[in-house]
Amino acid sequence: MTPKVSFLLCLWISHIVADPCRFTGNFFYSRDAIFSCFDSIPFDERIKETTLNALQKAMPLFTFLDIASHPPPDFPLERVNLYKEFQRINTSSYQGDFDFHMDLTKTFLKLKDAHTKYVPPACYSNFIFYQPLPMVSFMSDREQIIGTTEYINPVMLEHWSEKGIDLRQYAGAIVLELQGITAMAYIAEWSQKELGYSKDPGTRFELALRIPSPFNAFLKRGEFGYFSARNLGASPFPSESDLTYKLKLANGTIVTVTFPWEGLSSRSIINTAQFNSICASSSTKSPFLDFSSSLNFQLENTTSTFNFQLENQLENQLEIVPILNDTDSGIGFWQVDEKTMVLYIDTWEPPSQRRFFDSVNRGILAGISRNLTRLILDMTLNGGGDICLGRQFLKYLFPNKINWGPTDVPVSDLAVNLTRSSMLYEQFTFWTPQKWANQSNVQYTDDSWLVPGHPKIRGGFHRNFSEIIHVFPFGCGDPPFQIPNSYFPGEILVLSRGFCGSTCALVADHLNLYEKVKTLTIGGFHGRPQGYTSFPGLQVLDSGAMYDQMDSVGQNTFDQDCTECLSPRRLLTSATYRMTAREIYGPQDNEIPLEYKFVPADFRLMKTRDTAERSQLLWKDALQFFGK
């Protein structure tokens, strides 16, 4: 090799090694290494201008735009005036591109609404940051404490074993302090300030920590907890490079140990140029309710295999008898005593709704054959899904009962333009009149569902809202199966951790408010009431689907030069946003939406160490609440 060739080869190798944005997918990197890439991306004034313009034009569709600026006192919420926030961001200076996007992200997270948020471009949001010791909260000697989980994820175990550290020595410990602060106080403060998935402080605290699914058989959305697995859909990335734990080990020894925050990308990135291309590429798919990246899914599925044999042994010891498990549909049935069956529903967005209902029907019929007349409906970490599936499920349970709730949408020039454009182009969109019916189930055929609307004053804002509407027809049609009348009405108990969102909240609220079904919530802060649902909303518009619907009715959202257009222009990045577009009220109040009403559960259970680690144990504890 000649000196010149050798010199050029060295330059090439040096360039590859020195590039701060070179990452292998599903491989751990330190926070500092990842942020050196983030910080190397320069701020672009045009990105700020076009992004803010799009958000400002889209926000008239946000149904809580006004009430968020002056929320009622049910929840301890910040006042968030989005237009004022946009003005502040517009006049702010930023060191780099990531800082700008994070300012927007944090602004939306203050709403504490999983339906309404801004997620930075995929080049950033592809990353998740981890701590290797997920934690749980439980009661011990009448005191609520934090502990490390007894389960060590096999991928994490192997990763740290390669560094000479056996994580098993820290399993099942008591966490005394984090960063020199009492562990309970540290987690509580983080969940209140950083986590954006619920307006209920107790629910946010619960979500910060590990929430296992029954027998670890389902998608492990809560396996690490949002504190130990940080993704930009739920909270900002960690601001510090590492985390120091003061632990009391199972043998009584007190130790202090520090672990770095390590992040990984769901895809490989070869250099800064490719990183920038991921930032810039447009996306129509919005990952807001996807609690885990592909690697997170891989990590958590290995846990399922790791614990499956142990959990099945425990199942037999508890005399919890499996009836039917369809994990692909997110459904499981178990018998817990001579009268009671559990139906666990993991999601309202199954791959096949027909298969979902087939499994539900087979499970219910099996319960009938066993003379089980009581049902625990466990929706522990159900973040929602298809509204019509939820409505059809309610009609399946109560075929001859009311199956609607009062909803409306805000009136704006944009909404009026979109409903009239939908009529002109004969396209079925969110704003198409034929999508909606009035309270008598009469389908709309013109824009009278929206205009002129009814005036409401919220947070000092005056806006008109549409007629009270429902999806046509009521209940979204009939379910594919009918339940035998011999089973219901039976006694039902809804169980959640407070995080029962969107369609899950619709189902739980309807059962509670209209059918008087009792509710049970788990965990949260000891001594404080906790709700049984989060972000009941009701209906969300994701930016990708919203833009596609707008373009189907002639809005041409790709045209960045149309500054006078009412419809927002598409973002110049792969960032995504979403907003609550249709709100739902309770049966007696069409003024304050359920999103801003605190409805405590009828009953409450705090966790022990055992029930914190094995959620199926809670079913036995829940039996005491039947008949009360």
N, C-alpha and C positions, 0 to 999 in steps of 0.2 A: 504494500500500500504506500503510495507516494505521500510525502508530507502534506501536500495540498489536499488530497482526498481525505487524509486523516484529520486535518484541521476542519474541513467542511463537515465530516461525520461528527466530530466533537461538538461543533456548533449546533448541528441538527439535534443531537442527543440532549445537549444543554437546553435547547429551546423546548423540547418535549418535557423534560423534567421540570423546568422552571414555570411552565404554564400553570397558573393557579387554578384553572378550571378543568383539570383533567381528573376524572373520577371513574372508577369501575363500578358498575351497577351492583347493588346489594352488597356493598363492601363498606366497612366502617371507616370513617375519617373523623378527626378531631374537629370540634367546633371552630377552632382558630383556623384550621386549614380550609374549611368550607367558607368561612366568612372572608378569608383572604380573596377567594374568588368573588363572592358577592360584592365586596367593597371595591373590586377592580372594575366593575361595570359603571361607566360614567352616567351622570344624570343627564336626561334629555328633556329640555323644556317642552318640546312638541308632544312628547308622551304625556307629560303632566297636563298640558292644555287640552288635548283631545280626550283624555280619560275623564277629566273633570267636566268637560262639556257633555260627554255622553251620560255621566251620572246625573248631572243637573237636569238634563232633558228626560231622563228615565224616572226620576223620583216622583213626579206627579202620580205615577201608578202605584207608589208605595202607600198602602192603606194606613200605616201608622206614622206617616210623616209628621203629622201634627201632634198627636198624643205623646209621641216620644220626646217632644221638646218640653213637655210639662206633664209627666206621667202621674197618675193617681197614686195615693200613698200605700197601696197594697204591697208593693215591693220596694226595697231600698235601691232605687235606680238613679243613675246620673241623668240629668237633662241633656238630651242630644238633639240639637238643632242642626240637621245635616247641611242645610244651605249655609249657615254660618261657619260650619266646619269646612265646607268646600272653599269658602272665601279665605279662611285662615290658611288652608293648605296652598291655595293659589298664590298667596303672598309670602309663603315660606321658602327658605333656601334649603337645599339638600346637598349633602356631600356626594351622594351616589344614587343610582337608580333604585337600589333595594330600600334605602331610607324613605324615599317617596312612597313606594308601594306599602311599606310597613306602616307609615302614618295613616294611609287610607284604611288598611286592615284593622288597625287598633281603633280607629274612629267607629267603624261598623261593629266591632266586637263589643263596644260599650252599650249597644242596644240589647245585648243578651238575648238575641233572637237567631236561632239556627236557620230560620227562613230568610234572613236578611243579612248579607255579608258581602265583603269584597275579598277575593282570594288572589294574591299576587300571581304574576306569570308563572307558567309551569316550570321554568328553569329554577325557580326558588321553591315553589310548592311541591315539587317532586321529592324534596328532602323531608325526612322525619328524624328528629333527634331523640336519643334514648338514654335512660339510665338503666343499669342492669338489675336493680333491685326494686321491682314494683312493690307497692305498699298497700295495706288494708287498714281500716279503722274498725275498732270494736270496743265493747265495754269490758272492763276488768276491775273488780272491786268497786263498782259504781262510778268508775271514772272512764271517760272516753280517751283512748290512746291510739297511737299509730304503731303498726308493726310491719316488718318486711314479710312478704308472702312466704308460705312454706314451699311453694312451687318455684323451681328455677327452670327457666326456659332452656331447653337443650342447646339451641343455637347460641344463646348467651353464655351458657355453661362452657361450651367448646371454645367460643371466642376468648373468654377470659382465662380459660385453662392454658391456652397458647401463650398467654402473657404471664403464666406462673401463678395465677390466682384462682383458688377454688371457691366459687360463689356459694357453695353449699354450707360453708361455715357461717354464713350470714343469714341463712334461711330461718324464718320463724323467730327473728329477733324482735325486741322492742326498740322502736326508734325514739330515742330521748330528745335528740336535737337535730336540726338541719341548719347548716351554716351558722351554728352557734345560737340558734333560736329554737325555743320549744317546738317540737315537731307539729303538734296540733295547730299552734298559732301560725307556723310557717305555711303549712298546707292550706289552712283556712284563708290566710291573706292572699296567697297566690290564686286560689280558686275564685275569690271575689273580684280581684283586680284583672286577672288575665284571661280566665275562661269565659267563653261567650255563648254557651249552649243553653242556658236556662236563666230565667229571671229569678228563680228561687235560690237563695244562697245555700240552703241545705242540699239541694240537688246538685249544684255546682261542686260542692265539697265532695259529694258522693261520687261524681264523675271523675274527680281528680285521681281517685284510687282504683285499685283493681276490682272489677266486678266479673266474676266467672259466670259462664252460662251453665245450666244444669248438666251435671255429669261431664262438663267440658266437651259436650257433643256438638255444639253449634258454633257458628262464626264468632270468633272471640273478639268482639268489638271492644270489650272493656278489660281485656286480659292484662294490659300494662297499666291502664288508667291514663288519663290525659296529662297528669303531672309528669309521669315517667316516659311518655311517648308524645312528644310535642309535634303537632302538625299545624300548618297555617290555616286550615279550615276551622280550627277550634281555638287556637291561642297563638301568641307570638312565639318565636323561637327563644331558647334560653339566652339571657343576657350575660351570663357568666360562663366561664370555660369549664368549671367543674362543680361538684356538689359534695359537701362534707357531711357525713353521717356520724352521730354519736349513738352507738348501739349497745343494748344490753342483750348479750347472746343467750341462747337457750340454757347454757351452763352457768349463767350468772355473771360471766366476765363482761366488763364494760370496755369497749374499744372505740377508737375513732378511725374512720376510714374515708378516703376521698376517691371518688370516681369521676373521670372526665365525662362531659357531655359528648357523645359521639353521634354523628349523623350519617345517613346513607341516602343515596338517590335510588329511585326505582328504575333508573336506566343509566347506561354508561354514557359518559361525555368525554370526548377526546381532547377538546381544547376550548379556548375562549370563544372562538368563532362559532363552534357548534352550540355552546352555551347561549350565545346571543341569538342564534337562530331559533332556539327553543323559546327564548323570551319573546321573540317577535312573532312566532307562528300563531295564527288564530286558532281558537278552539271552540267547538260548539258543545262539547260535553262538559258538564259541570260536576266536579267530584265532591259536592258539599256534604252529602250524607254518607259518603264512603269513609268510614272511620279508620281505614287502614290502607296503606300502600301495598303493592304486590309483595314486597318483602315482609312487611308487617303481617300480612296474611300468611306468608310462609312461616314466619316465626311462631305465630299463634297456632297454626295447624299442627306443628310438631308437638306443641304442648298437649293438644288433644290426644295424639297418639301416646304420648308419654304417660298420661294420667288415666287412660281409658280403662285399663285392667283394674287399677286401684278403685276407680269410681264404680265400676260394675260390682266389685266385691262389697263396697259400701252400700250400694243400692239394695243388695240382698239383705244386709244386716239391718237396714232401716225398714224392711218390708215395704219398700216402694216398688211396685210392680209395673214394669213397662208394658204399655198397651200398643202403642204405635209410634214409630219415629220416622219422620220424613225430613231429614236434615236439609235436603236440597230445597225444600219449600219452606224451611224454617219452622217446622211444626213438630211437637212432641206431645204424647199423651202418657200419663202415668196414673196408676191407682195408688192413693196414699192411705186410705182406710176403707172400711166396709161401705161407706156412703159417698166418698169423695174422689173425684178425678181431677187431675191437673191438665190443662191445655196450655202449653207454652208456645207463644207465637213470637218468633224472632224478628219478623219483618212483614210489612204490608206491601212489599214489592217482590214477590216470588217470581222465579223464571216462568212459571206456568200457573195462571189463575185457575184453570180447570183442574190441574193436579192438586193445587192448594185446597180447593173445595172438596175434591174427592177424598183427600186425606182427612180433612176436618169431618166430613160426613161419616167416613169409616170409623174414626175415633169416637164420635158421638154415639154411633150405633153400637160400638163395642161397650161403651159405658152403659147404654140402656140395657144391653144383654146381661150386664153385671149388677143391675139395679142400683147404679150410682146416680144419685139425684142432686149432688152438690158439685159445683164446678169452681175450681180456682183458675182464673184466667191470668196467667203470668205473662206480662209483657215487659219484663225487666229492663231490657235495653233496646226496645223497639223504637226506632227513630222515625217511623212512618212509612209512607209509600203511596199507593194508589187509593185515592179518596173513594172511588166507586167500589173497590174491593171491600173497603171498610163498611160502606153503606150496605152492600149485599150481605156481608157477614151479619150485620145487625138484623136485616130482614130474615136471614136464615134462623137466627135465634128467636126473633119475635115477629113472625110473619104478618100479624094482624095489628101491629102497633104503629105509632107514629115513627117516621123514619126520615126526619129532616130537622135542620136547625136554621134559624134566621141568619142570613149572610148578606153582605153588600160589598160594593167596590166604590172607590172614590171617583168622582166625576172630574174630568179635566179636558182641556182642549185636545190633548193627545188621545185620551180614551175615546172621546166623541169621534175624532178623525178615524181612529182604528175600527170602531164599530161600523161607521158608515162605509169605510173602505172594504170591510169584510162583506158587507151587503153588496157593494158594487161588484167586487171580484168573485162573489159567491164562493168564498173560502170559509172553512170551518176553523175559527181561531178562538182564543180566549174571549174575544169581544163580539163574536157572532151572536145576534139576538136569539137564534134558534137553540143555542146552547142552554138558555135559561128559561125558567118558568117562575110564575108568581106563586103566592102562598096557596092558591087554589089549584095549582098544577096546570095552569093554562100557559102554554108555550108562547114566548114572545116571537114576533115576526118583524119588528121594527125597533128603532132606537129608543122607544119609550121605556125600556127597562133601565136606561141610563140617564136620559135627559127628560125634564130639567133637573131631576134629582131632588134630594131633601137636605136642607141646610143643617149643618152641625158645627159647633164651635168646640174645638179641642186644643188645649195648650195655647190659646190666644189666636189660633188659626181659624178662619172661616172657610169651610169647603162644603160642597154638596156631595152627597152620597147617593148611590143608585136606589132603585126599589129594593125591597127585601126579595132576594132571589134564591133559587135552588137549581141544581143541575136537573135538566129535564131528561127522562121522567124522574119523579120522586124516587129516591133510593137507587138511582142508576139502573133500574130494571130489576128483574128477579134473579136470585142465585140459581145455579144449575141443579141444586138439590133442595128438598124440603125436609125439615126435621119433623119426626113424629111428634104429634101433640102430647103424647104420653110422657115425654121427658120434661119439657118446659111448659109452664114456668117452674123451674127449680131454683135453688138458692145459688147465687153466683157471688164470688168475691174477686174483685180485680186487684192484682198485686203488681206493684212497680217500685222502682227506686226513685221515683220522681221524674225520671227521664222516660217519659212516654209521650213522644212528640208527633205533631202533625196528624196523620191519619190515626195513629195510635191514640192521640189525645181525643180526636173526634169520637172514636169508639168508646173510650173510657168515660169521657164526659157525657156522651149520650146515655150510656148505661146508668151512670150515676144520677144525672139530672132528670131524665125522663122515665127510667125504669126503676129508680131508687135502689140500684145495686150498690152495695157497700164497697168501699175502697180501703186498701192497706198499702202503706208505703214503708220502705225499708231504709234504715240508716239516716244520713244527714247529721245535723247537729243535735246532740242530746239536750233535751229540755226545750227545744224550739219546734214549733209546728212545721210540717213539711207538706207540700202539695203532692198530688199523685200524677200530674201531667206537666209537660213543658211545651213551649211554643205551639199552643193549639191553633194559632194562626187565623186563617185556615189554609189558604192555597197559595203556592209559591210560583213565581215566574223566574226561571233561570235565564240568564242573559242569552245563551246560545239558542235555546228554543224560542225565546222571545224575538230575537232578531230574525230567525227563520220565518216565524209567523208574520212578522211585519213585512218581510220581503214578499211573502205570498200574496199580500194585498197592496203591492206597488210602492212600498216605502223606500226601496233601494238603499238599504243601510250601509252598503259598501262605499257609497259616494261621500267622501270626506269633504268635498267642496260645497256641499249643500248646507250652508250655515243657517239658512232660514227654515229648514225642514223641522217639523214638529217632532218627528221620531228621532231618537238618539242614533248616532252613528256607531258603527262597530269599533271596538277598541283596536288599536294598532299593536297590541301585545296579546299574549296567550292568557292574560288575566281574565277572570270571570267574576260576575257578580250576580246576586239574586235579591229578591225582595218579596215580602208578603203582599199579594195583590188582592186577596179577598179575605175579609174578616168574618168571624162567626161570633154570635152572641149567645147568651143563655136564654132559657125559655121565657123569662120575665123582664128582660132588660135589653132594649135595642140601642142603648147609648154607649155603655162601656163594654168593649169587646172582651171575650174570655181571656185573650192574651194578657190583658192588664188587670185581671181579677185573680186574687189569690184564693184558691179553693183547697183547704186542707183536707187530707185524707181522713176518713172516718176512724181508722185505726193506725197504729204505728208500732213497728218492731225495731229495736236496736239490735245490733249484731253481737254475737260472741265471736271468739277466734274461730270456732268451727263453722258457724254460719257465714262468716266473712269469707272463708276459703271455699265453702261448698254450698252453693246457693240452694240446692235441692233440699237441704236440711230445713230451710225456712218454710217449706210446705207443711211439715208437721207442726211447726209453731203457729202457722196461720189457722189451723183447725179450730183454735179456741175462739175465733171471732165469728164463726157461723152462729146464727141465731141471736146475735146481739144487735 
